[in-house]
Amino acid sequence: MSTLGGIHRLAILAALFLLSACSAEAPPTPSDPRPPPSAEDRSAADGALDAFLEAMADPAVTYRAVGELRVEPDDGEGRAAISVTTRYDVSGHDAGHAHVSGHALEPPSVGGDFQVVVIDDTAHLYSSNQMATASVDAPASLRRPDALQILRADDLVLIGLTDDGHFEFDVLPWLGGDPLGEWADLGAVPGDHLPHTELDSHESRLLLDEAGVPRRLSTSWSFSVPGESDVVHGTIVDEFAGLGMFVTIASPENMPVVTSHDVVIGVDAERTIITEPWREIRPPDGETATVDVVLEWPDEPVMLGIEGAIGFIRSHGQDGRLNLDRIVSLDTDTVEAPVGEQTLVAYYRTCSGNCAILDEPADSCEVEADIEPGLRYRLTVDILNRDRATCTVDVTE
């Protein structure tokens, strides 16, 4: 297990309280004051809030939360006294990657990378090289990335509309757990490296877009350490993305497995790759048909990608609308397909370094089909080489 060795509790506390003495003013608020919302804004905000609560109540909801915790003020060089960055892909349970670093006295910085996955109230931890694992009961101190899902309408008070058109809500309950003490409780760091804290006050703001999709949860946070009289300030900012993204979380015997994929959608002016979480599209509730997808390979090996590849099936209706996009095995798989006249496309994405990031799609073949409800079909993808294949659809029952 990677740990944050080298910084002792007394060193951290001394640094925190020496720094806080230099900045005794109130903690920064996460957003500027807003003018009172108009009746029209309130009506639109009510609709966004209803959509948000409905999405969060869905047990199958998935999204990404990328967060940063900073204990301020910094050391004059842009480094916080303590900084914790996290990325969690949420699918009813917590899953993610965390990097923890501290800046205080000597040595100037330490850090560690590890995975945290919470399944059925058990926290599984393993190092970035996946060589060491541990499992503990998920502590009450845990700052859960799925905390949005516990919110109710009475927990949120409309502040107003931001300049970029987001609805800003004051969040009444504290959603942060114990953002420092949790790491010791999880067993990720020794107990004397990061202190347990007591909440003194917080101001938390949630931004929703007009469709009710969460965008940001910002918190200014004042806390103390048991047995100490000083109050320290910090901020926590979580950015949310990929509502409805593809996430699978499993707990095999040796270690938890989290699967999600980011896909390349282009490059910016500096030639930096732009990615976004891939979202799975299934037919809406109603009539469907079963399609067995079978890939047939030539005798000579075909390499789709140096680092590997992931197979997909998508379907477009006559109006061009995408109504199916699913990951499928590069051998044999089964999907539920929409009914009606449509174009079925077999394609793949190569892995970019690893399969956490996938390259742009490469179509293998497509076929027109008129799918009837309740029937079973076989979609045969006859692979000729990396760039060519043929697709055929037959009714099997």
Disulfide bonds with the S-S distance in Angstrom:
Cys351-Cys355 1.78
Cys365-Cys391 1.92
